[in-house]
Amino acid sequence: MAKKSIPGLFITALIGAAVGASLTFLSIQPETPQLPEAKNSALPVPSAAEPMAFQVESCQTEITHSLAGLAPCLLVQAGGKRLVFGTPVFANWRGIGPLDAIFLFDGHPVSSGGHTSLRYETWLDGRRAPQLLVGGELSLETLSSLDDALLLSDALIETEEPQLDSRMAGFAVKPVPSMRREVLVFNTGDLQVFASSTLTPTGDQSLAYRVVYDGRKLDLYTCHSSNLVFDGPADASFLPVMNQSALTRLRERAVQSRLQARLGEITKVARTCPTLREAQQLLEAQGGVILTVGDELVRPEGTESQKPTAVSIAESPYQILADDRAENP
């Protein structure tokens, strides 16, 4: 037998060592760790009311109850149509679903600055026509300019998602004239929306809306537009209210943590939003139930406690009021 050369022996030894090391490495490798399942791993699903229902719910997801009056956001479903009122800048629109129209309460960036992200959510979700956007004439010109500025971004998205049409990404704007009352801004025959407009002390245009479906009426107010009471009684009226004790606690925390932005919001809510009792007095003539952000349903004094609500109130992360207590919690 011929003797192996020294280089041959050396190479053989190296190969053996490498194989042995590989087997050893594989034998001591721990099992691949499994990531824990997320607690909230389900994808958001749009709220779906019955076709003939008249339903209202909050679309707030990321704000403290006591500050929700600063930028209300409501999803109203009636006659198979889905309408959003208010587009807060902090709102999470994932799962909002298709919308027939968006209504702005004012031109302030905190309460209306979420319209751009909502625009993209509905378009990426398959919207095939410009999104109807109703708001005050004083702010819609600016919003239209912002909409035009997104044309390049829309085109880039279309190259990645060829099924989308960038020409349909934007808004179809419908302005509400300043200082006008009960202007018809949405009409499908059985469902109408009327808008009333006023000016705030700072010159912004603030709006209130009346939604009419099948003879039933729902009025939607903000803290700035609570003086725009519509003619005739409503079955339900939404008006944010201020909880003074809760705001005081939030103010203390904001001061301690030097949260200047939150401190400004707290001050604004305290200055502009009514208390629950004041809200009852403002809407006493309307005679219907009063809805507000929180966890209880309040009726004006003098109404029957068992009177049925013509507008159903859906459960949501931030429910609109749910019982008959008359005092601010």
C-alpha positions, 0 to 999 in steps of 0.5 A: 500500500502506498503511503499517504503524503503529509499534505494528503493526511493534513487535508484529510484531517481538516475535512474530518475536523470540519465534519465533526465540528458541523455535527457537534454544532448541529447537535447542540443547536437549540430549537428555533424559538417561537414568537408568542402570539400577539394578543390582538392579532386579528385584523380590524373589521369594518363596523357593519350595520343592518341596511335599514338601520340608523346607527351612530358610533365613535371612531375614536381609538387613541385619545383620553375620554376627557379630551375627546371633545376637542376632536370628535369623530363619529361613524354614522350608518343609515340606509346602507350608507356610511358617513364619517363626521370629523377626522382627528389627526390622531385617529387610526383609520385601519378597518374603517371600511368604505365611506360614502362621504366625509364631513369636517367640523372645522379647519383646525389641524387637530380635529381635521388633520386626519383627512389625508390618512383617511383619504389613503385608507379608503383609496388603498382599500379599493375606492374607485371614485374620488372621496366626497369631502364636505367642509367649510368653504374657508378651509376647503381651498387649502385642503384642495391644495394639499390634495393636489400636492399628493399627486406624485405620491399617488402615482408612485403608489399606483406603480406599486399597486397597478390595480389602483387608479391614482386619478381616483385617489383624491377628494371631490370637495363640497364647500359649505358657505360661511354663516349659512343655516341648514344647507343640504350637502348630501342627499340620496333620497331617503338620507339627507345631511344638512349643514349649518355654519358659524365663525369661531372667535379666531376666525375659523369656520365651525359646522354642525350637521343634521342627519335625516333618515326615514323621518328620524333626525340626528344632530351633531355639534361640536363645542364651537358649534353648539349655538347652531341649534337646528329648527325643530326637535331631533330624536338624538343630539350629539354634543361633547361635554367637559368633565371638570374633575377629570380635566383638573387631574389631566392638567396636573399630570401635564404640568408635572411632565411638561407636556405642553401640547397636551396642556394646550388641549386641556385648556382649550377643552375647558374653555370651549366645551360645556358641562353636561348640565350646560349641554342639557340646557342648550339642547333642552328644546330638542327634546331627544336623547343627548349623546356625548363621548363617554360611557353613559347615555343622558336624557334631558330632564323631563323626558320619559326615562324609558323612551326608546332611542330612534338612533341606535348606539353601537358599542365601540372603544369609546362608547357614546353614552349608555345609561340615564344618569343626569350628573356628570361622572 
